[in-house]
Amino acid sequence: MKTTPLGFHGLTLRARDPEALAGTCRALLGWEVLRRRRGGIILGAGPELFLEIRRAGRGKPAGVEEVHLAVKHLDESRRRSRPDSLGGDSWTRPLTDVLALTVREFRRAPAAKWRKRRRKV
Amino acid sequence: MRRPARKGYGAVLLDLDGCLVDSNDAHADAWSRALAKFGRRVPASKLRGHIGKGGTELLRDFVTPAEHSLLSRAMGAVQTELFLERFRRDIRPFPGAAAAIRAMRKEGIPVVLASSAQKEVIRRSLALLGLDGVLTGQTSGEDVEKTKPFDDIFSLAIDRYRLRSRRPVAIGDTPYDIAAAHQIGVACVGIRSGGFPLSTLRSADHVFASVAELWEKGRDLFA
């Protein structure tokens, strides 16, 4: 089956001060903190829409580090994919020295760390 | 001049869940557990009235547009997995339903299963009912872009098995079956065994308590 792009659903940024950038993004977008991890913060609703902000280390410039594209019918004949914690099968490929592309098909439930606790419907 | 008697229904578009097998509660429960795995807490009781829609349509009322666009297929896959895990424990055939379908086939009436369910769910259900090889054919939610309450499944069944000239009738237990059938001018028999209130089946052309009762008391509806 033909791979169909569904949309960009995630962005990983590198920043000198992740907390400050996360604060700005929260103010601009109204997004909540999905989780924190060493050297980074993830904002958003869940695996379907998120913004990850990582600390820019030595020798790594601030800016966009990775874009995440969701697709329907991931073509696995061209590139080997593997299961990820977001609930997808995905592959990642560098586009430039500093920017990578991750292509993902969501196929299963995400790991608990990616589940946002929501109010009962 | 006397009007000629109207010819009876000559083919059947048959729903599965709630008509042949008692599975609607189990589907609602599996949806509730599947959504929980994606961080959504929706009680099965809230989902119950939406059973009968295809998964993609059902989810529209419970998830955000972004989740729907990107995660609905994964959510559906998880729901099917959870439903099948408890299939043997939870799913029972309705008494007399399979016998009624066999009798229809014996009378030469084509019966096509036109369900929004996934193929594996259909396969397991037909095996449980002992209807393997009895039906004229089947369509599933995987064969169409839009599931019930859209007409796609019924339209595909009519086209694939060339039923148009036979005056087909749909048999279903939900208002979504009725809506799908009526969109393409096909009559629908509402079946109450699926647990939907009679008030939601009022627009059906006929209503019976079960598929067994339909064949027992409504035999003359068929050609």
Interface residues (C-beta under 8 A of the other chain):
Chain A: L6 G7 H9 A45 G46 P47 E48 L49 A70 K72 G87 G88 F106 R107 R108 A109 P110 R115 K116 R117 R118 R119 K120 V121
Chain B: A34 K37 F38 G39 R40 R41 V42 P43 K46 F62 T64 A66 E67 S69 L70 L71 R73 A74 A77 V78
